[in-house]
Amino acid sequence: MTWTRSRICYRGGARGIFLPVTESEAELSKGVRAVIYSLLMVYCFLGVSIAADIFMSSIEVITSRRRQVEQRPGKFLTHKVWNATVANLSLMALGSSAPEIFLSVIDLIRNEFHAGALGPSTIVGSAAFNLFIIIAVCMLAIPNGSGRAVEQVSVFVVTAVFSLLAYLWLVFIVMYWTPDIVTIAEATITFAFLPLLIYLSWRVDLWGMAGLLPSCLRAIAEQEPAPSSQDGWQGGRQMNGYGVRRSMHSTVGDDRVRNDAMHDFVKMISASRGVGLSSVRTQSSVSSRSTTFTSASGQRVPMTNALQQPCVQFLASFQSMSSNMTAKSVWICRHGDLSSDIRAELSVYSIPAPLTVPQLVRTAPLVLQEWSPLLPADHCAEVDPAEALKARRKVLVKSGSVEVTFKSGEERKEISVEKPEACGDCEDFFLQLKDAQAVPSAFPLAVGPIDCTAVKVAPGGSRGKIKFACERIVVPGRAEPRAIEVVVLRIAGSAGLATCHYRTEPLSALPDCHYVPQEGTIQFVDGATEARLGVEVLPMPRNRFPKEFIVILDDPSGDPPADFDPCDDGGEASAVLTVRIETDPCPSFWRFLDWLVNMDSIHLGNSDWYDTVTGVLFVGGSLEEQKEAGGLDWIFHLIALPWKLFFVFVPSIHYLGGWVCFVMSLVYIALLTGVIADLADLFGCVLDIPDMVTAITLVALGTSMPDLFASKGAAQEDPTADASIVNVTGSNSVNVFLGLGLPWTIGSIYWELQPRTQEWEDRYSSVSSRIQGTAFVVESRDLGFNVLAFSCCCVIGLIILGLKRRVTGFELGGPVGVKYSIAVLFACLWFAYIGLAAWRVLRSAASSAEEQTVLLLFSGVLLFFTLIALGFLMVHHLRNVAAPPKEVEPTHDHPEEEAETVDVSLDVGKADDGLGDEGSLDIKPPLVSTEAPSGSRGRCFAKS
């Protein structure tokens, strides 16, 4: 007895997930129904594109989240919560593969835990569409003359190999291990391949192909010494440069003691309270009017009179100058009462090399003190004053002194200091403030924590390093906006033009709610060593939990570009400054609730959701845009209006870090994909297309729409091709490991617990005669041939993609001729796979000679287009050899808004920087942003 059922488009036939709505649809003619179903599919594609945009925005919010880890007391490292590779293979691939996953599970349950019509063939068809059509679309989406290259090649190789092995694994378990049966072990192993893929890709992302080896073998393969501690500016090189003997590294074992030794060395060159290099300290500051400070235990305690008294100190504890300069301009700040004149002595000390500095032992714990935003403080390691004085007398050589005078009301002072004659071309010297006195002596005056600054003399041609003067700033929350000033230094060289990009990113603080987001470019002209940025902090109620955001410096430029201090927060690729907005420390219910759910994010989400609801009613999203809209804009608005209203119920991305929006957008995508799959089945049925051909074409195309829009958007927005191409190979693997592994695991467990029935035997007569009991049956049919055809086309496509990278340097984009020829080749590979799979289904009426003819024609067409693509690649390669063209810029392919630039211009005179007429430093900082970045939702105001 053969078990059959009617197709979906006939009266009394099998129903889809949502369609047909009524059986009366079968009374319409097939031609009319084909037109209706095709139009509805196109309209659903529009809805999927809108849902994909919402989904991608939630992915961006989730993956951009950062957190800080305390490496040691006061030293924080900022890093992203989500590794980019893990995010691509989990969140991105999971979201784009959600249709296949949901449909497989729903289809299994709807068919009473029998394998549904989707099955392996639909998964293979979806993989073919992903690999060939999506990559071709991404290739054409890149503007002419630009390109995208895969940066993590090792990760791409791993995902590509897994995406091919996944389908070979399907053939193995369905056709050879247990033919037409999927056991619990097979389904579980299939499902377990997904975490294995993510884990191996993560290791390869961190350590390259050596990450596939065990840790013991990886260390041998790399043949590199263990990384030294990053504590201290340039580690041992910096300490040896100051005369510290190398034996310190052998006598100091662990990182903590080595940190203490570095702190003690810094204390040796300080007068009393010490100053450290910015890379071995954490600076924090609050308002000068603050009456409390944070102790080492983290508690807020009242300030003593000594801490409230006025003081003077250097602006930064570490500075730089070029070796071809004869003087250095330094800034000294005055803090506190400005009503009187101040006099202080600035002494200049040098360390003639080579000298040996005795080691010192710390005798007091670290103490955190808070000062104004202009005067960053240090974690100070107190040592015995007698030992410090003894070491100082043996090593430091006083080269001169300068008298510093502050007039009444003067807050900053620029002093030009001659470089000591005892210093060589690239030796360092130190400046120390002492003997500060008020005139008249009406109140006590102290020298602040930064009473000593080290001046690094760099070679004249060095570009230097760009870094923040401090890594943490603490500001009190107020009822009115305030602007804080951020100092950016250029150390260890100042030759030539150096620029870098800066931007603000949130931690717990929210843009436009707690601070004004900013983005722009800092520019140091030849010889300039200092720049300032202005960041505006918005009002915040006192009953809120403290909020933090960061300012990031990255993307340096120059010839060669300046780099960043690897010992600072951000590492070699960037520099990170953390701004902490403090509030009333008194405990309260609202403060606890804000710590729990971030109340301001709820207010901002409500405001954003309201703007979204009102924006969908207007053309362009606002009344102003609607006034300038044309007729075509109105047509597209009216067509998309039902979808916009449908997606209004998706929550804002500001709720719970974007996770609510992520889950809801997945649900909407799953619903839409279910409708598209039913429409595809109905369309194929009314055209009398076999179910297998419909599954690998129309259904696979419908379920791959989220992949298409997600990968195309990633290709256009990202500077590399990792997110787009790795998303394709990752999605193909996820389709098998999760899209089939999950329903197969459920089905195999279910049928393992069910008794054998006559209905099951009649339905699977060919299987029931071979086994005892019941099993989860997955009929292979033409799976082996489909996988073989896909594998051959896949290998050819990957080889062509690798050759394109080898010749042009890019997988996506590139020269126009090569780009279009490869895109056409990939499209032909997809059509060839579809043609072979369809021919296999319809082969029952074909003879052996006809089979050979079809295969021969297929091979000839495929070879023809392959030769065309290789010809374009060879021509391009020969042109490069003959006359190398202008380098293609991969990251700037479309006009962008002009970034705000902080211009630091310097007239090189006797001093290497300053603010006076001679050797002046012209700084134009954007203290208050006058224009919000694109995409800003406005400010959020919460009641106290």
Order of alpha helices (4+ residues) and beta strands (2+ residues): alpha-beta-beta-alpha-alpha-alpha-alpha-alpha-beta-alpha-beta-alpha-alpha-alpha-alpha-alpha-beta-beta-alpha-beta-beta-beta-beta-beta-beta-alpha-beta-beta-beta-beta-beta-beta-beta-beta-beta-beta-beta-beta-beta-beta-alpha-alpha-alpha-alpha-alpha-alpha-alpha-alpha-alpha-alpha-alpha-alpha-beta-alpha-beta-alpha-alpha-beta-beta
